[in-house]
Amino acid sequence: METVRGRVSAALSPSSFDGIDIPLLRRIEQAGQSKFKRLFDFSAALAILLCVSPLLVLIGCIVALGHGRPVLFSHKRIGRGGRTFGCLKFRTMVRDGDQVLAQHFAANPAARAEWIATRKLKDDPRVTRFGAFLRKSSIDELPQLVNVLRGEMSLVGPRPIVRDEVGYYGSRIADYERMRPGLTGPWQVGGRNDVSFDMRVALDCEYASKVSFRRDIVILCRTIPAVLRSSGSY
C-alpha cells in the first residue's frame, strides 16, 4: 500500500513543473480557470475525436459483428451538481450481465467480497474476450469524448461514480459533485485498480480542493504512459 501511495503522490504532484516558468498558464489561471478548463476540454476533445474516429468506427464494427448490438453502453453516473448522466462506453460485456454476475456471486463468495470492497472484479465473468482487451487498453472509454463535448465530463477530474458508490464518499460527496467527472484523473495515473476505493475517494477530494490547469496538464501527460503500461487495469 505504501508503494502505491508513493506512486500516487508522485503522479499527482505538479512539482515536475515547479522549475518551469509558463507565463501563459499563469495568466490563464488568474483570468478564469473554470471557463478556460471548459474551453480547453471542448477543443481538445473535438480534436481527439476527429483523429480517432476511424478507430471508433472499426471497433464499433467488431463489437457489432462479434456480439451484436448495442455497440455503445450508456451507464448512469453521477455528475456535477449530483445530476445523473449517461456515461458512454463501448459494450464490453455479455447482454445478460446482471444474471451472469448474480450466478457468479452465488458460487463465489470471495468474488462478492471483492466486489463490495473495490467495486471491481479481476475475473469478471460478464466481460467478453474482446471487451477485456478494450478495457485493458482503456479504448472502451474513448466514446466519453462525446460526454466531454456535451459538458457532462471533463478531460481531467474524478472518475464518474454510480449512485451506489455515493455512500463511500460520506460528507465528502460535496467535493466530488463540485467537479465534472473526468475521462482521466488522479486515480488513473495513480494505479487504477491497484488503488483501494477509500484511497480513490481521498484522491478525488484532494484533486477537487487543488484544481489547477498546470496540474491537469501533468495528469494528461502521465495518462498515456499509464495506459500503455496497463497498470492496474482489468
C-alpha positions as CSV (number, residue, x, y, z in Angstrom):
1,M,0.0,0.0,0.0
2,E,2.8,2.4,0.8
3,T,4.3,1.7,-2.6
4,V,1.0,2.5,-4.3
5,R,0.6,5.6,-2.1
6,G,4.0,6.9,-3.1
7,R,3.4,6.3,-6.7
8,V,0.1,8.1,-6.4
9,S,1.7,11.1,-4.7
10,A,4.4,11.3,-7.4
11,A,1.9,11.1,-10.2
12,L,-0.2,13.9,-8.9
13,S,2.4,16.3,-7.8
14,P,3.0,19.2,-10.1
15,S,6.5,19.6,-8.7
16,S,7.9,18.5,-12.0
17,F,6.6,21.8,-13.4
18,D,7.8,23.9,-10.5
19,G,11.0,24.9,-12.1
20,I,9.4,25.8,-15.4
21,D,8.0,29.4,-15.8
22,I,4.9,29.3,-18.0
23,P,3.5,32.8,-18.1
24,L,0.6,31.9,-20.3
25,L,-0.6,29.2,-18.0
26,R,-0.3,31.5,-15.0
27,R,-2.3,34.2,-16.8
28,I,-4.9,31.7,-17.7
29,E,-5.3,30.6,-14.1
30,Q,-5.7,34.1,-13.0
31,A,-8.2,35.1,-15.7
32,G,-10.7,32.4,-15.1
33,Q,-9.6,28.8,-14.7
34,S,-13.1,27.3,-14.8
35,K,-14.1,28.9,-18.1
36,F,-10.8,28.1,-19.7
37,K,-10.9,24.5,-18.5
38,R,-14.3,24.1,-20.3
39,L,-13.0,25.7,-23.5
40,F,-9.9,23.5,-23.4
41,D,-12.0,20.4,-22.8
42,F,-14.2,21.1,-25.7
43,S,-11.5,22.0,-28.2
44,A,-9.2,19.1,-27.2
45,A,-12.0,16.5,-27.1
46,L,-13.2,17.6,-30.5
47,A,-9.7,17.4,-32.0
48,I,-9.1,13.9,-30.4
49,L,-12.5,12.7,-31.6
50,L,-11.8,13.7,-35.1
51,C,-8.4,11.9,-35.1
52,V,-9.6,8.6,-33.6
53,S,-13.0,8.5,-35.4
54,P,-11.7,5.8,-37.9
55,L,-10.6,3.6,-34.9
56,L,-14.0,4.1,-33.2
57,V,-15.8,3.0,-36.4
58,L,-13.6,-0.1,-36.6
59,I,-14.2,-1.0,-33.0
60,G,-17.9,-0.5,-33.4
61,C,-18.0,-2.9,-36.3
62,I,-16.0,-5.5,-34.4
63,V,-18.3,-5.3,-31.4
64,A,-21.5,-5.4,-33.6
65,L,-20.3,-8.4,-35.7
66,G,-18.9,-10.3,-32.7
67,H,-21.5,-9.7,-30.0
68,G,-24.4,-7.9,-31.7
69,R,-25.9,-4.5,-30.7
70,P,-25.9,-2.2,-29.0
71,V,-22.3,-1.2,-29.7
72,L,-22.3,1.5,-27.1
73,F,-23.3,1.2,-23.5
74,S,-24.7,4.2,-21.6
75,H,-24.3,3.8,-17.9
76,K,-26.0,6.1,-15.4
77,R,-23.3,8.0,-13.4
78,I,-23.4,11.0,-11.0
79,G,-22.0,14.2,-12.5
80,R,-21.5,17.8,-11.5
81,G,-24.1,19.1,-9.0
82,G,-25.3,15.5,-8.3
83,R,-27.0,15.3,-11.7
84,T,-27.3,11.9,-13.4
85,F,-25.9,11.5,-17.0
86,G,-25.3,8.6,-19.4
87,C,-21.6,7.8,-19.4
88,L,-20.7,6.3,-22.8
89,K,-18.5,3.2,-23.3
90,F,-18.1,0.5,-25.9
91,R,-20.0,-2.5,-24.8
92,T,-17.6,-5.0,-23.3
93,M,-20.0,-7.3,-21.5
94,V,-22.5,-10.0,-22.5
95,R,-26.1,-8.9,-22.7
96,D,-27.4,-10.8,-19.7
97,G,-24.6,-9.4,-17.5
98,D,-26.7,-8.9,-14.3
99,Q,-27.9,-12.6,-14.3
100,V,-24.3,-13.8,-15.0
101,L,-22.9,-11.7,-12.2
102,A,-25.6,-12.9,-9.7
103,Q,-24.8,-16.5,-10.5
104,H,-21.1,-15.8,-10.2
105,F,-21.6,-14.3,-6.7
106,A,-23.7,-17.2,-5.6
107,A,-21.0,-19.7,-6.5
108,N,-18.0,-17.5,-5.4
109,P,-18.4,-15.7,-2.0
110,A,-14.8,-14.3,-2.4
111,A,-15.8,-12.6,-5.6
112,R,-18.8,-10.9,-3.8
113,A,-16.4,-9.7,-1.1
114,E,-14.0,-8.4,-3.7
115,W,-16.9,-6.5,-5.4
116,I,-18.1,-5.0,-2.1
117,A,-14.6,-3.8,-1.2
118,T,-13.4,-2.4,-4.6
119,R,-16.5,-2.3,-6.9
120,K,-14.3,-4.2,-9.4
121,L,-13.6,-7.9,-10.3
122,K,-10.3,-9.1,-11.6
123,D,-12.1,-12.1,-13.1
124,D,-15.4,-10.7,-14.3
125,P,-17.5,-13.4,-16.0
126,R,-19.6,-10.7,-17.8
127,V,-16.6,-9.4,-19.8
128,T,-16.1,-10.7,-23.4
129,R,-12.7,-11.6,-24.7
130,F,-12.6,-8.5,-27.0
131,G,-14.1,-6.5,-24.2
132,A,-11.2,-7.5,-21.9
133,F,-8.8,-6.1,-24.5
134,L,-10.8,-2.8,-24.8
135,R,-10.8,-2.4,-21.0
136,K,-7.1,-3.2,-20.5
137,S,-6.2,-0.7,-23.2
138,S,-8.8,1.8,-22.0
139,I,-10.1,2.1,-25.5
140,D,-13.6,1.2,-24.3
141,E,-13.7,4.7,-22.7
142,L,-13.0,6.7,-25.8
143,P,-16.7,7.4,-26.5
144,Q,-16.7,9.5,-23.3
145,L,-15.1,12.2,-25.5
146,V,-18.8,12.8,-26.6
147,N,-19.6,13.3,-22.9
148,V,-16.9,15.9,-22.7
149,L,-18.3,17.7,-25.7
150,R,-21.7,17.7,-24.1
151,G,-20.3,19.3,-21.0
152,E,-21.1,16.3,-18.8
153,M,-17.5,15.4,-18.3
154,S,-14.1,17.0,-18.3
155,L,-10.8,15.6,-19.7
156,V,-9.4,15.6,-16.2
157,G,-11.4,15.1,-13.0
158,P,-12.7,12.4,-10.6
159,R,-13.8,9.2,-12.3
160,P,-17.6,9.2,-12.6
161,I,-19.3,7.1,-10.0
162,V,-22.6,5.3,-9.8
163,R,-25.4,6.0,-7.3
164,D,-24.4,3.0,-5.2
165,E,-20.9,4.4,-4.7
166,V,-22.1,7.8,-3.2
167,G,-22.1,6.3,0.3
168,Y,-18.3,5.7,0.1
169,Y,-17.8,9.4,0.0
170,G,-19.9,10.3,3.0
171,S,-19.8,14.0,3.8
172,R,-17.1,14.4,1.1
173,I,-19.5,13.8,-1.7
174,A,-19.9,17.6,-2.0
175,D,-16.2,17.8,-3.1
176,Y,-16.9,15.2,-5.8
177,E,-20.1,17.0,-7.0
178,R,-18.3,20.3,-7.4
179,M,-16.4,18.9,-10.4
180,R,-17.2,17.5,-13.7
181,P,-16.1,13.8,-13.7
182,G,-13.0,13.2,-15.8
183,L,-12.0,11.0,-18.7
184,T,-8.8,10.6,-16.8
185,G,-7.7,11.8,-13.4
186,P,-5.6,11.0,-10.3
187,W,-7.0,7.5,-10.0
188,Q,-5.8,6.5,-13.5
189,V,-2.3,7.8,-13.2
190,G,-2.0,6.6,-9.6
191,G,-2.6,2.9,-10.2
192,R,-6.3,2.5,-11.2
193,N,-7.5,-0.8,-9.7
194,D,-4.4,-1.2,-7.6
195,V,-5.7,1.6,-5.5
196,S,-8.3,0.9,-2.9
197,F,-11.7,2.6,-3.1
198,D,-11.0,4.6,0.0
199,M,-7.8,6.0,-1.5
200,R,-9.7,6.7,-4.7
201,V,-12.2,8.8,-2.6
202,A,-9.3,10.6,-1.0
203,L,-7.7,11.3,-4.4
204,D,-10.9,12.7,-5.8
205,C,-11.5,15.0,-2.8
206,E,-7.8,16.1,-2.8
207,Y,-8.0,16.9,-6.5
208,A,-11.2,18.9,-6.1
209,S,-9.5,21.0,-3.4
210,K,-6.4,21.8,-5.5
211,V,-7.6,22.2,-9.1
212,S,-5.2,23.9,-11.4
213,F,-4.7,23.9,-15.2
214,R,-1.0,23.0,-14.8
215,R,-1.9,20.0,-12.6
216,D,-4.4,18.9,-15.3
217,I,-1.6,19.0,-17.9
218,V,0.6,16.9,-15.6
219,I,-2.1,14.3,-15.3
220,L,-2.9,14.3,-19.1
221,C,0.8,13.8,-19.9
222,R,1.1,10.9,-17.4
223,T,-2.1,9.2,-18.6
224,I,-0.6,8.0,-21.9
225,P,2.3,6.0,-20.3
226,A,-0.1,4.8,-17.6
227,V,-2.4,3.4,-20.3
228,L,0.5,1.9,-22.3
229,R,1.7,0.1,-19.1
230,S,-1.9,-1.1,-18.4
231,S,-1.0,-0.6,-14.8
232,G,-3.9,-1.7,-12.5
233,S,-6.3,-2.3,-15.4
234,Y,-8.7,-5.2,-15.7
